[in-house]
Amino acid sequence: MLPNFIGIGAAKAGTTWLFRCLQEHPEIYVAPVKETKFFDDEQIEGRGAEYEAHFAGALGAKAVGEISVRYLASRRDAARRIQQWIPNVRLFVSLRNPIDQVWSHYWHLRRQNFHQDRASSIPATVEDGIHRYPELLLEPALYGKHLRHWLEFFDREQLHVILYDEIAARPDLVIRDLYAFLTVDPGFRPASLSVSDASVRRGASPRSAWLGAAHRKLYGLMQRGLNRPLKRIVGPWRADRIKERLRVRQVMEGLFMQPGYPAIPSAVRHQLASLLAGEIQQVEALLGRNLSAWREPAEGRER
């Protein structure tokens, strides 16, 4: 069984909340592992049975799918692969103000040591992160570029676009429209409808500089000594399921982190606004919507 819908991103744009709401609908089956990442893997040929195993529990669900935020900006051309495997699939994407997305993603990557083994390789500022790791930090926020690429392979009617701001303002309408797009009962009200995205998956930053340094060291040790060997032995998606069941991330965040990110400095926001202005204009043109709010400073702490 292959899915008939896929959520393709974007990172840090409310997809965890959307995942929960989809899980709760009685006519929908979602792969239990958020982020199968299958179509972004290096090699997928001959692995169809492995991918289909994610949907073995669908049991006749009307809508069957997965969410993997890596797909939107996939370096391995997930769009082309998905079109070849499932040409009639329905796609949805959730887009966040790309300025806030970069800032939020920077702190997310810092928790993961920017996937580096040495502490000296971890950028201390978002500007340094963009300079040293543009593919990790900046590339996911180039929405205009990525949407144009996806629309080379799929009709516009196959792509449903959600804005993160709308999740915060009118979650009921967001979910109703998404259910309707997936051709399931749009009147169903999931339990997670009353839970804000920040409560489902809120960002986190170190409680102190000392605890941040301790987290980086412990995280690096776990990656080298546990996570990577586990992925080699049982495979990436099974390793992710084991980590989810053990609640490794939640335990480490409880020990070292506090909810939320520091507010983005105005100077950094202006730099990112200048850097991403062209992308925002492209998304406006593609969607036929005014996104001037994305250029305006947000108040308070980031979520």
Stockholm file with secondary structure:
# STOCKHOLM 1.0

chainA/1-303         MLPNFIGIGAAKAGTTWLFRCLQEHPEIYVAPVKETKFFDDEQIEGRGAEYEAHFAGALGAKAVGEISVRYLASRRDAARRIQQWIPNVRLFVSLRNPIDQVWSHYWHLRRQNFHQDRASSIPATVEDGIHRYPELLLEPALYGKHLRHWLEFFDREQLHVILYDEIAARPDLVIRDLYAFLTVDPGFRPASLSVSDASVRRGASPRSAWLGAAHRKLYGLMQRGLNRPLKRIVGPWRADRIKERLRVRQVMEGLFMQPGYPAIPSAVRHQLASLLAGEIQQVEALLGRNLSAWREPAEGRER
#=GR chainA/1-303 SS CCCSEEECCCTTSSHHHHHHHHHHSTTEEECSSSCCCGGGSSCCTTCHHHHHGGGTTCTTCSEEEEECGGGTTCTTCHHHHHHHHCTTCEEEEEECCHHHHHHHHHHHHHHTGGGCSSGGGSCSSHHHHHHHCHHHHTGGGCHHHHHHHHTTTSCGGGEEEEEHHHHHHCHHHHHHHHHHHTTSCTTCCCGGGGSCHHHHSCCEEESSHHHHHHHHHHHHHHIIIIIHHHHHHHCHHHHHHHHHHHTHHHHHHHHHEEESBCCCCHHHHHHHHHHHHHHHHHHHHHHTCCCGGGGSCCCSCBC
#=GC SS_cons         CCCSEEECCCTTSSHHHHHHHHHHSTTEEECSSSCCCGGGSSCCTTCHHHHHGGGTTCTTCSEEEEECGGGTTCTTCHHHHHHHHCTTCEEEEEECCHHHHHHHHHHHHHHTGGGCSSGGGSCSSHHHHHHHCHHHHTGGGCHHHHHHHHTTTSCGGGEEEEEHHHHHHCHHHHHHHHHHHTTSCTTCCCGGGGSCHHHHSCCEEESSHHHHHHHHHHHHHHIIIIIHHHHHHHCHHHHHHHHHHHTHHHHHHHHHEEESBCCCCHHHHHHHHHHHHHHHHHHHHHHTCCCGGGGSCCCSCBC
//
